[in-house]
Amino acid sequence: MANVQVVIVGRPNVGKSSIFNWLAGRRLAIVDDMAGVTRDRMTAEVEHEGRHFDLVDTGGIGIHDIDDLTHEIEEQIEYALATADLVMFVVDVRTGMVPLDQEVAQRLRSLRKPVLLVANKADHENLDSQGGEFYRLGAGEVLRVSTLQNRNRTTLLDAIVQKLPETVAAAESEPLMKLAIVGRRNVGKSTFINTLVNSPRLIVSTVPGTTRDSVDVKFELDGQPFIAIDTPGVRKRKSIRRDIEFYGLHRAQRSIRRADVVLMFFDAKEPISTVDKQLVHYIEENHKPCVFVVNKWDLLAEEHATGEWADYVGETFPTLNYVPIAFITAQTGKNVKKLINHAQMLFKQSLLRLGTGEMNRLLKRALELHPPPQYHHRRPKVYYATQTAVQPPTIVLMCNEPKAFTPSYRRYLLAAVRDNVEFAEVPIRIFFDKRQSEPKREKTDARPE
């Protein structure tokens, strides 16, 4: 069962995203002085005193979006309020009550849902008296907090738990797989996630840069829970002019690092760009299982065969020839389920282990078939190999001289391993370690008893 929903609302720039990060204990939402940074709903699971709930951040009520997405942002707020079990109404102690606060209060009264009124930016006790005027909003007790000074966090969490419905669903089981969906702008990432959850969970627009945060979206497929991480569209570094875009780039990179599998999206109608190459390089650097996803294939299927695009991707990323390629149409859902199933298979591959005996037999065959070149007039030796880790599968070869194995020979051994294991479609790391010689035993006349 889903957790209860605690939805944070308020006018722009009262510190909703700061409170969201503060209570979640992680920097998830972008916090910036510019109004209207948050657009999509952000969700984080929070636990306090044994009670679990989903904390939901929303855009500012009454914002006029610079990209003309006001209507879409409002729809996200409306959906969040419709599913809320508790509403956290945030106001700003320093600026005091403004007409827009009264409009928000009027809107919440019509919902007939429990409301917790939180006066943010009360950085010290001298500002507490200024929070008194918010009683006029008719939302009950005013709870003064400060995210900047870490003031009254536990008090706020206690108040939330007290107002939660009596029947609280148990915490959800840990999702089987975290999927990061990455790619440049307008490649169809948010459309893909909306198709997965079968609802307008994220704002979809032709405006470049619509998604600003990395948004975690829970969904189920065949009864199994997953998390899809939507990421901001990435631009060339030299084109990043605003702090929001800078944050977006780092959010995308962090999403890649914490994902189990990465879906790297390409636009079927567009050539592979520098930004695409930068993202793929970052995925490769972090040894993440990946699927190259060619989206909007319905616009190109009649003109080109999938083999042409596959060859194009292979030529562009020759060191990643093990990465599978999927051709989908996110808008209609074509091949989307197949893609998730394949991603799940990659996740399982990344967790596999190969027995030491089987690993050594495999490497022995490879070494006999193609011995390593001589190094300083001697042929280097591999004594044995073992798999030491998963995610990604990591293999250590104990040898007499690691430097003797050239990069080309290391690639040969990696290919030999990949051709004979069940985790052939995920990154594999191979390390060469020098076996320490055992100390010579001193001669002695003592005889064993």
C-alpha positions in Angstrom: 0.0 0.0 0.0 1.1 3.6 -0.7 2.2 5.8 2.2 0.1 8.7 3.3 0.8 12.0 1.5 2.0 15.2 3.3 1.8 18.0 0.7 3.7 21.2 1.1 2.0 24.3 -0.4 2.3 28.1 -0.3 3.0 31.1 -2.4 6.3 31.4 -4.2 9.6 32.0 -2.2 8.4 31.1 1.3 10.9 28.3 1.5 8.8 25.2 0.6 11.7 23.4 -1.1 14.0 24.3 1.8 11.6 22.6 4.2 11.2 19.7 1.9 15.0 19.1 1.8 15.3 19.8 5.6 12.7 17.2 6.6 13.9 14.7 4.0 17.5 15.0 5.3 18.8 15.3 1.7 19.2 18.1 -0.9 16.7 16.8 -3.3 14.8 19.9 -4.6 16.6 22.9 -6.1 16.6 25.9 -3.8 17.1 29.3 -5.4 16.1 32.9 -4.8 14.4 33.1 -8.2 10.6 32.5 -7.9 9.1 29.5 -9.7 12.0 27.1 -9.6 9.9 24.1 -8.6 7.5 22.9 -11.3 7.0 19.2 -10.9 6.0 17.5 -7.7 8.9 16.2 -5.7 8.4 13.2 -3.4 10.6 11.8 -0.6 9.7 9.1 2.0 10.2 10.3 5.6 10.2 8.3 8.8 9.6 9.7 12.3 8.8 7.9 15.5 8.1 4.7 13.5 5.5 6.5 11.2 6.2 6.6 7.5 4.8 9.2 5.1 5.6 10.7 1.6 6.5 14.3 1.7 5.5 16.2 -1.5 6.9 19.5 -2.6 4.9 21.6 -5.1 5.3 24.8 -7.1 4.4 28.2 -5.7 0.6 28.9 -5.8 0.0 32.1 -7.9 3.3 31.9 -9.8 3.4 33.4 -13.3 5.9 31.1 -15.1 8.4 32.7 -17.4 8.0 29.9 -19.9 4.2 30.1 -19.9 3.8 26.8 -18.0 1.6 28.3 -15.3 -1.3 26.1 -16.2 0.8 22.9 -16.1 2.3 23.9 -12.7 -1.2 24.5 -11.3 -2.4 21.1 -12.5 0.5 19.5 -10.6 -0.5 21.4 -7.4 -4.2 20.5 -7.9 -3.3 16.8 -8.2 -1.1 16.9 -5.1 -3.8 18.5 -3.1 -6.4 16.0 -4.3 -4.3 13.1 -3.1 -3.1 14.8 0.1 -3.8 13.3 3.6 -2.3 16.3 5.3 -1.5 19.8 3.9 1.5 21.8 5.2 0.7 25.4 4.5 4.0 27.4 4.5 4.2 31.2 5.1 7.1 33.6 5.5 7.6 35.3 9.0 9.9 37.9 7.6 7.7 39.3 4.9 4.5 38.9 6.9 1.1 38.1 5.6 0.3 39.1 2.1 -2.9 38.9 0.0 -1.7 35.7 -1.8 -1.4 34.0 1.6 -5.1 34.7 2.2 -5.9 33.3 -1.3 -4.1 30.1 -0.5 -5.8 29.8 2.9 -9.2 30.3 1.2 -8.4 27.5 -1.3 -7.4 25.1 1.4 -10.6 25.7 3.4 -12.6 24.3 0.5 -10.6 21.1 0.6 -11.7 20.1 4.1 -8.4 18.4 4.8 -6.2 18.7 7.9 -3.8 21.7 7.6 -0.6 22.4 9.4 0.4 26.1 9.3 4.2 26.5 9.3 5.8 30.0 9.5 9.2 29.6 8.0 12.3 31.9 8.4 11.8 32.4 12.1 15.6 32.3 12.5 15.5 33.4 16.2 12.9 33.8 19.0 12.6 37.6 18.5 10.8 36.9 15.2 8.3 34.5 16.8 6.0 37.4 17.7 5.7 38.3 14.0 4.1 35.0 13.3 1.0 35.9 15.4 -0.7 37.7 12.5 -1.0 34.4 10.6 -3.7 33.2 13.1 -6.0 35.4 11.0 -5.7 32.9 8.2 -7.9 30.5 10.3 -5.6 27.5 9.8 -5.1 26.9 13.5 -1.8 27.0 15.5 1.2 28.6 13.8 4.3 26.6 14.1 7.5 28.7 13.8 10.5 27.1 12.2 13.8 28.0 10.5 15.5 25.7 8.0 18.5 28.1 8.0 19.1 27.8 11.7 17.7 24.2 12.0 15.1 25.4 14.5 12.2 23.3 15.6 12.7 20.5 13.1 11.7 17.7 15.6 8.7 19.8 16.7 7.5 20.0 13.1 7.9 16.3 12.6 6.0 15.6 15.8 3.2 17.9 14.7 3.0 16.1 11.3 2.9 12.6 12.9 0.1 13.8 15.3 -2.0 15.0 12.4 -1.5 11.9 10.3 -4.6 9.6 9.8 -4.9 6.9 12.4 -4.7 4.1 9.9 -1.3 4.6 8.4 -0.1 2.2 5.7 3.1 0.3 6.4 6.3 1.5 4.7 6.6 0.3 1.2 9.2 -2.4 0.4 12.4 -1.2 -1.0 11.9 -0.8 -4.8 13.6 -3.6 -6.8 15.3 -1.2 -9.2 16.0 2.5 -9.5 16.0 3.7 -13.1 17.6 7.0 -14.1 16.2 8.5 -17.3 18.8 10.9 -18.8 19.3 12.7 -22.0 19.4 16.1 -23.5 16.5 18.5 -23.6 13.2 17.6 -25.3 14.1 14.0 -25.9 10.9 12.7 -24.3 12.0 11.7 -20.8 9.0 13.1 -18.9 6.6 11.7 -21.5 8.1 8.3 -21.0 7.6 8.4 -17.2 4.0 9.6 -17.6 3.4 6.6 -19.8 4.9 4.3 -17.2 2.6 5.6 -14.4 -0.3 6.1 -16.8 -1.0 9.6 -15.5 0.3 13.2 -16.0 2.8 12.8 -13.2 5.3 15.3 -14.8 4.9 18.4 -16.9 5.4 17.8 -20.6 6.0 20.7 -22.8 7.9 21.7 -26.0 9.7 24.4 -23.9 13.3 23.3 -23.5 14.3 22.8 -19.8 10.8 22.2 -18.5 12.1 19.7 -16.0 14.4 21.3 -13.5 14.7 18.8 -10.6 15.5 15.1 -10.6 12.1 13.7 -9.7 11.6 10.2 -8.2 8.4 8.6 -9.4 7.2 5.3 -8.0 5.5 2.9 -10.3 4.6 -0.8 -10.5 4.9 -3.3 -13.4 3.6 -6.8 -13.1 3.1 -6.2 -9.4 6.7 -5.3 -8.7 7.7 -1.8 -7.4 10.3 0.4 -9.1 11.5 4.0 -9.0 12.0 6.0 -12.1 14.2 9.1 -11.8 13.3 11.8 -14.2 16.3 14.2 -14.8 16.6 17.7 -16.2 17.6 17.9 -19.8 21.3 18.6 -20.0 22.9 21.4 -22.1 26.4 22.0 -23.2 28.5 23.3 -20.4 29.3 26.6 -22.2 25.5 27.1 -22.7 24.8 26.9 -18.9 24.1 30.5 -17.9 21.8 30.2 -14.9 22.2 28.6 -11.5 19.1 26.5 -12.2 20.7 24.9 -15.2 23.9 24.3 -13.2 21.9 22.6 -10.5 20.1 20.6 -13.1 23.4 19.2 -14.6 24.5 18.1 -11.1 21.1 16.6 -10.3 21.4 14.5 -13.5 24.9 13.3 -12.6 23.8 12.5 -9.1 20.8 10.5 -10.4 23.2 8.5 -12.6 25.3 7.7 -9.6 22.5 6.4 -7.4 20.7 4.5 -10.2 20.8 0.8 -10.6 20.2 1.1 -14.4 20.4 4.1 -16.6 18.2 4.7 -19.7 20.1 7.0 -22.0 17.6 8.6 -24.3 18.3 9.7 -27.9 15.9 11.5 -30.3 15.4 9.4 -33.4 15.2 12.5 -35.6 18.3 14.2 -34.2 22.0 13.2 -34.6 24.0 12.3 -31.5 25.3 15.5 -29.9 28.2 16.5 -27.7 25.9 16.6 -24.7 24.9 13.0 -25.4 28.5 12.0 -25.6 29.2 13.7 -22.3 26.4 11.9 -20.5 27.4 8.5 -21.9 31.0 9.2 -20.8 29.7 9.9 -17.3 27.6 6.7 -17.3 30.7 4.8 -18.4 32.9 6.4 -15.7 30.5 5.3 -13.0 30.2 1.7 -14.4 26.4 1.8 -14.6 24.3 -0.7 -16.5 22.7 1.1 -19.4 20.3 0.9 -22.2 20.6 3.2 -25.2 16.9 4.2 -25.9 16.1 5.7 -29.3 12.8 7.5 -28.7 10.2 8.9 -31.2 10.9 5.9 -33.5 7.5 6.2 -35.0 8.6 9.4 -36.8 11.5 7.5 -38.5 10.5 3.8 -38.7 9.3 4.1 -42.3 12.5 5.8 -43.5 15.2 3.8 -41.7 15.8 0.4 -40.3 16.8 -0.1 -36.7 20.1 -1.7 -37.8 21.2 1.7 -39.3 20.7 3.5 -36.0 22.3 0.6 -34.1 25.4 0.8 -36.4 25.4 4.6 -35.9 25.4 4.2 -32.0 28.0 1.5 -32.2 30.4 3.6 -34.3 29.9 6.6 -31.9 30.5 4.6 -28.7 32.8 1.7 -29.7 33.9 0.9 -26.2 30.2 0.3 -25.2 29.4 -2.3 -27.8 27.9 -4.5 -25.1 25.1 -1.9 -24.2 21.7 -3.0 -25.6 19.7 -0.6 -27.8 15.9 -0.2 -27.6 13.6 1.6 -30.1 10.5 3.0 -28.5 7.7 5.6 -28.8 7.1 7.0 -25.4 4.0 8.9 -26.3 2.1 5.8 -27.4 3.8 3.3 -25.1 5.2 1.2 -27.9 8.0 -1.2 -26.6 8.0 0.6 -23.2 7.2 -2.6 -21.2 9.8 -4.5 -23.1 12.4 -1.8 -22.3 11.6 -2.0 -18.5 11.8 -5.8 -18.6 15.2 -5.6 -20.3 16.4 -3.0 -17.8 15.3 -5.4 -15.0 17.4 -8.1 -16.6 20.4 -5.9 -16.6 19.9 -5.1 -12.9 19.9 -8.8 -12.2 23.0 -9.3 -14.3 24.8 -6.7 -12.2 24.2 -8.7 -9.1 25.5 -12.0 -10.4 28.6 -13.8 -9.2 30.8 -16.3 -11.0 32.4 -19.1 -9.0 36.1 -18.9 -8.5 36.7 -22.3 -10.1 34.7 -21.4 -13.2 36.4 -18.0 -13.4 39.8 -19.6 -13.3 39.0 -22.2 -15.9 37.7 -19.4 -18.2 40.8 -17.3 -17.8 43.1 -20.3 -18.2 41.5 -21.0 -21.6 41.9 -17.4 -22.6 45.6 -17.3 -21.5 46.4 -20.5 -23.4 44.7 -19.4 -26.5 46.4 -16.1 -26.6 49.4 -15.8 -24.1 50.3 -12.3 -22.9 53.3 -10.7 -24.7 56.7 -10.9 -23.0 57.7 -8.2 -20.6 61.5 -7.6 -20.0 62.2 -11.0 -21.8 59.8 -12.8 -19.5 56.2 -13.9 -19.9 54.0 -12.5 -17.2 51.9 -14.9 -15.2 48.4 -14.9 -13.8 48.2 -17.2 -10.7 44.4 -17.0 -10.1 41.4 -14.8 -10.4 38.3 -14.1 -8.2 35.2 -12.0 -8.3 35.3 -9.6 -5.4 32.2 -7.5 -5.9 28.9 -6.9 -7.7 27.2 -3.8 -9.1 29.4 -3.8 -11.2 30.9 -7.3 -11.3 34.5 -6.8 -10.3 37.2 -9.3 -11.0 40.8 -9.3 -9.5 43.6 -11.2 -11.2 46.6 -12.0 -9.0 49.7 -11.9 -11.1 53.5 -11.6 -10.8 53.7 -8.2 -12.6 50.6 -6.0 -13.2 52.5 -3.6 -15.4 53.4 -6.3 -17.8 49.8 -6.6 -19.1 49.3 -4.0 -21.9 46.0 -2.1 -22.3 45.2 -4.1 -25.4 45.8 -7.4 -23.6 43.6 -6.3 -20.8 40.8 -5.5 -23.3 41.3 -9.0 -24.7 40.9 -10.7 -21.3 37.8 -8.5 -20.6 36.3 -9.5 -23.9 37.1 -13.2 -23.1 35.3 -12.9 -19.8 32.3 -11.0 -21.3 31.8 -13.7 -24.0 31.5 -16.5 -21.4 29.5 -15.1 -18.5 25.8 -14.4 -17.9 26.4 -10.7 -17.1 27.7 -9.8 -20.5 25.5 -6.7 -21.0 26.7 -4.8 -17.9 30.0 -3.1 -17.1 32.7 -5.4 -15.8 35.8 -4.2 -14.0 39.1 -6.1 -14.1 42.0 -5.3 -11.8 45.5 -6.8 -11.8 47.1 -7.1 -8.4 50.6 -8.3 -7.6 50.7 -11.4 -5.5 53.0 -11.0 -2.5 55.6 -13.7 -2.3 55.5 -15.7 0.9 58.4 -15.1 3.3 61.1 -17.8 3.2 61.0 -20.1 6.2 64.2 -20.3 8.3 65.9 -23.6 8.5 65.6 -25.3 11.8 66.5 -28.6 13.4 63.3 -28.8 15.3 61.2 -31.8 14.4 57.4 -31.8 14.4 55.9 -33.5 17.5 
